[in-house]
Amino acid sequence: MLKGLRILSEGLALGLRPYRDVLLFRGRATRSEAFLFLMLAGTIGSVIAMLAARLGLTVGLTDAQMLATLPIMTLSARRLHDIGLPGWPGPLIAATVMILCASYSPSEAPVAAEVARWLSLIAFYAIVFWPPAQGENRYGTDPRLVPQSAAH
């Protein structure tokens, strides 16, 4: 029971790290951090949207998920660093995903916007799930080899 709670708390801490490191474009981020953050951000956005609907407020799911925009942008830059690539395309791809997903519903989207949405989503998920560069690279030490208490 205690081991399960410890694993859950470590997972939550890892998934919430992008909110803590919201302005940090330097360093590296693991695939686990990115995946857990996306899961938690989606859950938090859904809960906010449901509570808003229950209270009669007009906050949609997309509006609630906008709280994750800046953390997703910095996280994508750190994921590219973990892969061994420059981080500057990451925020641009993440912003494109957020803007296109918020701007159009799939049934109303022009064909060009729908193509751009899918291409940017594919690029974003490639950033999230691409295997990391092993060991240290020019962007820092491998976060999988550093104890978390020493990493931050």
C-alpha positions as MATLAB code, in Angstrom:
seq = 'MLKGLRILSEGLALGLRPYRDVLLFRGRATRSEAFLFLMLAGTIGSVIAMLAARLGLTVGLTDAQMLATLPIMTLSARRLHDIGLPGWPGPLIAATVMILCASYSPSEAPVAAEVARWLSLIAFYAIVFWPPAQGENRYGTDPRLVPQSAAH';
ca = [
       0.000    0.000    0.000;
       2.735    2.459    0.975;
       4.797    1.537   -2.076;
       1.776    2.238   -4.312;
       1.256    5.645   -2.698;
       4.959    6.453   -3.119;
       4.800    5.541   -6.821;
       1.640    7.617   -7.251;
       3.179   10.642   -5.526;
       6.358   10.348   -7.607;
       4.273   10.137  -10.784;
       2.229   13.184   -9.804;
       5.387   15.138   -8.961;
       6.922   14.194  -12.319;
       3.732   15.045  -14.214;
       3.359   18.411  -12.487;
       7.022   19.379  -12.977;
       6.310   21.342  -16.203;
       4.076   23.685  -14.181;
       6.959   24.256  -11.745;
       9.477   24.687  -14.579;
       7.078   26.821  -16.640;
       9.757   29.336  -17.706;
      12.641   26.872  -18.017;
      13.665   26.292  -21.628;
      17.102   24.903  -20.655;
      17.833   21.312  -19.731;
      16.181   18.056  -20.633;
      12.793   16.408  -20.003;
      12.063   12.696  -20.105;
       9.330   10.987  -22.094;
       7.731    9.959  -18.799;
       7.555   13.582  -17.687;
       5.988   14.630  -20.986;
       3.462   11.785  -21.050;
       2.412   12.218  -17.421;
       2.104   15.978  -17.894;
      -0.150   15.553  -20.933;
      -2.335   13.108  -18.999;
      -2.567   15.394  -15.967;
      -3.121   18.553  -18.022;
      -5.952   16.841  -19.905;
      -7.484   15.654  -16.644;
      -7.145   19.066  -14.985;
      -8.642   20.773  -18.037;
     -11.555   18.324  -18.090;
     -12.257   18.792  -14.372;
     -12.191   22.604  -14.729;
     -14.536   22.431  -17.729;
     -16.943   20.093  -15.886;
     -16.960   22.270  -12.771;
     -17.521   25.380  -14.877;
     -20.433   23.712  -16.678;
     -21.899   22.622  -13.346;
     -21.694   26.227  -12.114;
     -23.262   27.540  -15.327;
     -20.089   29.217  -16.565;
     -19.191   29.203  -20.242;
     -15.704   27.748  -19.968;
     -15.071   25.063  -22.546;
     -12.544   22.259  -22.381;
     -10.249   24.105  -24.789;
     -10.373   27.224  -22.607;
      -9.447   25.209  -19.525;
      -6.623   23.430  -21.311;
      -5.098   26.774  -22.292;
      -3.683   26.774  -18.760;
      -1.176   24.255  -20.087;
      -0.014   26.307  -23.082;
       3.220   27.747  -21.686;
       4.224   24.558  -19.825;
       3.686   22.546  -23.026;
       5.860   24.979  -24.964;
       8.756   24.808  -22.496;
       8.353   21.052  -22.084;
       8.595   20.503  -25.849;
      11.835   22.520  -25.960;
      13.319   20.392  -23.149;
      12.146   17.176  -24.881;
      13.968   18.235  -28.051;
      17.052   18.859  -25.901;
      16.673   15.344  -24.476;
      16.653   13.973  -28.012;
      19.819   15.983  -28.719;
      18.243   18.633  -30.961;
      17.891   22.416  -30.602;
      14.775   23.330  -28.637;
      13.489   26.327  -30.606;
      11.110   24.371  -32.926;
       9.345   22.775  -29.946;
       7.464   25.852  -28.713;
       6.494   26.734  -32.285;
       5.061   23.267  -32.912;
       3.282   23.242  -29.536;
       1.801   26.699  -30.166;
       0.600   25.589  -33.604;
      -1.124   22.562  -32.065;
      -2.783   24.668  -29.371;
      -3.925   27.407  -31.763;
      -5.294   25.061  -34.422;
      -7.044   22.810  -31.911;
      -8.663   25.820  -30.242;
      -9.565   27.681  -33.430;
     -11.625   25.180  -35.395;
     -13.911   22.295  -34.755;
     -13.009   19.447  -37.129;
     -16.274   19.776  -39.060;
     -15.766   23.521  -39.745;
     -12.027   23.583  -40.385;
     -10.704   24.518  -43.812;
      -8.737   21.702  -45.418;
      -5.424   23.558  -45.026;
      -6.060   24.099  -41.304;
      -6.974   20.439  -40.838;
      -3.811   19.302  -42.640;
      -1.708   21.727  -40.553;
      -3.384   20.482  -37.373;
      -2.595   16.847  -38.148;
       0.982   17.559  -39.231;
       1.647   19.612  -36.104;
       0.068   16.923  -33.900;
       2.255   14.251  -35.504;
       5.347   16.425  -34.997;
       4.357   17.148  -31.384;
       3.805   13.478  -30.530;
       7.106   12.631  -32.226;
       8.774   15.114  -29.864;
       7.024   13.564  -26.865;
       7.753    9.924  -27.687;
      11.047   10.037  -29.631;
      13.778    8.040  -27.855;
      16.290   10.181  -25.945;
      19.971   10.640  -26.604;
      21.776    8.317  -24.221;
      24.028    9.883  -21.617;
      25.093   13.484  -21.403;
      24.655   15.783  -24.395;
      25.280   19.487  -24.977;
      21.978   20.318  -23.249;
      22.798   18.614  -19.956;
      23.135   15.340  -18.156;
      20.756   12.478  -18.842;
      17.834   13.024  -16.429;
      17.343    9.269  -16.172;
      20.824    8.900  -14.659;
      20.550   11.727  -12.105;
      18.618   11.223   -8.863;
      15.621   13.573   -8.857;
      16.691   15.233   -5.601;
      19.986   16.222   -7.250;
      18.416   17.270  -10.563;
      16.478   20.260   -9.158;
];
